[in-house]
Amino acid sequence: MRRIEEAARSLDVVLETDVLVVGSGPGGLAAALAAARAGARTALLDRYGCFGGNMTQVGVEGFAWYRHERTVDCEGIGIEFEQRAKAMGAALPEPQSISHALDAEMFKWVADTLVEEAGITPLLHRWCVAPIMEGDAILGVITESKAGREAILAKRVIDATGDADVAVRAGAPFRRTPKREMMAVSVMFSMSGVDKRRFIDAVKADPQTYADWSGNGEWEYETTGKEDTLFSPFLRKPFQQALAAGLIPSSLHTIAGTWGSVTDQGDLTYLNLVHVPEIDGTDPVDLTVGEIRGRREAIHALNALRGFMPGCEHAKLRNFGMTLGIRDTRKIDALYNLTGADVREQGRFEDAIGIFPEFVDGYGVLILPTTGRYWQVPYRALVPRRVRNLLVAGRAIGGDKISHASARNMMCCAVGGQGAGVAAAISIRRDEPLDRLTIETVQSELVRQGARIR
């Protein structure tokens, strides 16, 4: 590969702050709110023009679709997202659970409101391209934007990019799932012009359960058995009919998945039907392939629904998500790496910063939290090795495959994010390094903020 040498240059420092959060998905948004509420000057940076990550940019609206009657759920900022969305007219009842699905477009406004209320410095339309290092300590980041190349300095940085971009470039050790084993990426989309009554009548006439998820190469799930009879807003039969009729290519036998809500106005949202395998979310070549192939397959899915799903005969595309839904790339090598046993056997930790239900969704395992079981999220899973002044929040925290299939879920990302934000603020206040932080002080502040840690 040919190489070009860049000339050295000096950069303007456009901001100095206590805590800088890079990435504003459920983990990053929660981290920024928690840090600000704990008294730290906080800035929140995102490459797009809105905050929310998976919730807004990807369009994953089912924030707590795992919640059932006996679920012991987490508390704190993640629940606040759902509650504020409801209060601001940005949520609808979710069809398979005791929860509300977020309205991805309206939640952009909800996120803006939360950020402004907390006094956070918003930094949209900036892409973090490199850490600023002094030895093994991170001092801030370099960004690129329409304004060019700039520097932001911070006493503590929280990497909430989802892919551990900041941590990896700062020298933190990590592991990446082999591409052939990565969970497929999704192109989320929504439809308009759906006849709600006819659509719901058809769902009721042929109700699907989680047992119906298994049945072809893409959807094969191990459950505990208790999930199998529960209702799921699952769609496969229209696509099987479209295949048999030659309406969609024979290669698209894996189109199947769930819908999130259908409004009185005829919007059918959060259609999670297209799953593109072997796409590495850290490779722009793969991302380009995933976007183009995913949108093409989504149009085939739309045509199949129009042809074979009652109520969808006159529907049309409303929107695609702004970007791919990535489930699986890098995980840091943390001070403690979660295990499958931790999330499946109610792991307990002295440094717990929150709890999350026994909910596993990924790598061919589906466990729904219907019996009151839960596990604790340990602070050490957020602390990368070999880099000072840095925490990681969101799906890139330390862990193995099965623990990732639980910790990657949006509400759990918010739990870890709140813990990271509080820890960063307390670390500055007490002048303690992040890897030797007085965890009891962090836990006290989390409780004050409404989180549940035990």
Helices and strands as residue ranges (DSSP letters): E 12-22, H 26-37, E 42-45, G 53-55, H 77-87, E 91-93, E 100-102, H 104-117, E 121-123, E 127-134, E 137-145, E 148-159, H 165-169, E 174-176, G 179-181, E 185-186, E 189-192, H 196-205, G 210-213, E 234-235, H 237-244, E 257-258, E 261-262, E 268-271, E 275-276, H 284-308, E 316-320, E 330-332, H 340-344, E 352-357, E 360-362, E 365-367, E 374-378, G 379-382, E 390-392, H 401-407, H 410-430, G 434-436, H 439-448
